[in-house]
């Protein structure tokens, strides 16, 4: 297996895909900012926890979206080009996701 290097590979995303991801990240950032304000305002723990879970769900949903695109695009391309190291990368990724 080749040494994993986070910067060795790139994913070319179309402008629509980038816009979708950035919009979702901005919404998540807004959720986090709102949670910070809740802490500053001494909001009841139960309400903060509900908002934390909502932010966590938003991040998980975005992660799933990016993973799906990765499988359909990057992994498919690599396998078609005979780069089977991508399977080792996926195994490592799934192990990280399941911790």
N, C-alpha and C positions, 0 to 999 in steps of 0.2 A: 504494500500500500504506500502511496506517495505521502510525503509530509504535508499535513493540512496547513495551508497558509490562507488566512482570511482575505488577503488582498491579491492572491495569485489569479483568481478567476473573477470575472465581471458578469453581471446580468444586464443585458440591454433591455430596457423597458420602454414601451411606447409612451408617448406623452399622455394619452388617456389613462393608462395604468398608473403612471407616476402621479397624476392628478388625483386619482381615486385613493391611492395609498396616502398621499400627503394630506388630503382632506380628512381621512380617517385618523391619521396621527394628530392632526390639529384638534379634532373632536376629543381624542383621548387626552391630549394636553389640557384642553378645557375642563375635562372631568377632574384631572389631577389638581388643577388650579382651584376648582370649586371645593375639592376636599381640603386643600390647604386653608381656604377661607373658613370652612366649617371648623377646623381645629382652632384657628384664631378666634372664632366666635364661640368657642366652648360648646359646640353642638353635641347633642346627646350621642353617646358611643354607638348605639344601635343605628342611628341615621348615618353616621360616618361609615360604619361597617357595610351598610347596604350600598352606599356609593362606591366604596372600595371594590365590592364584588362586581358592581356594574362596570367599573373601569377594567377590572381583571377580565370580565367577559368580552369587553371590547378588544382588548389586546389579544385574547385567545382567538377571537373571530378573525382579526387581521392576520395573525400567525397562520391560521388555517388557509386563508385566502392566498397568502404568499407561498405556503407549502404546496397548495394545489397547482399554482402557476409554475412552481419549480419542477414539480413532477411532470406536468404536461409539456413544458418547454425545455428547461435545462437538462433534466435527466434523460428525456426522450432523445434530445440532440446528442448527448454524450454517448448513449447506448448505440444510436445509429452510426456514430463515428467510431465505434469500437472501444470507447473509453469506459471500461468496466470498473475502474476505480470509483466511479460515481456510486456504485452499489455500497462500497465501504463507507463513503461519505454519508449515504442515507442511513445506514445502520447506526453510525455514530450519532447522527442527528436524532433518530428515533429514541436512542438510549438517553440522550439529553432531555428530550421532550417528556420522557416517562419517569424522570427523577422526582 
